[in-house]
Amino acid sequence: MATLVLTRGGFDDLVKTLGHVPPQLWVNSDVLSEEELKDLRAAGHDVTNFTRHITPTDRVAVEDAISTVREHHPLQRLWVEYAPEA
């Protein structure tokens, strides 16, 4: 299962719920620090961070990110963090 995480709170909730970092993780540009990304990759996690910020309430931007993740993981289920509308 690939995951798309848009906020730090979403990342923390996901890891708490699962009990671990998902194996294929896509994160918004400001979710994890460079050190956290480095540590996760060193531990064998497949982590991709977007270089541009995705506004979690911008449905067009989120759908674009979903399309990008699906291009890389076409046969997998995709978990997506959707932010509540403001």
VENKA-V457503 format. One record per run of one state. SS is the DSSP state (hx for helix, st for strand, lp for the rest). FROM is the first residue (numbers start at 0). LEN is the number of residues. Records with the same first field share a line. If there is no record, write none. Layout:
SS: FROM-LEN + FROM-LEN
This chain:
lp: 0-1 + 5-2 + 18-5 + 27-6 + 42-3 + 49-9 + 72-5 + 80-6
st: 1-4 + 23-4 + 45-4 + 77-3
hx: 7-11 + 33-9 + 58-14
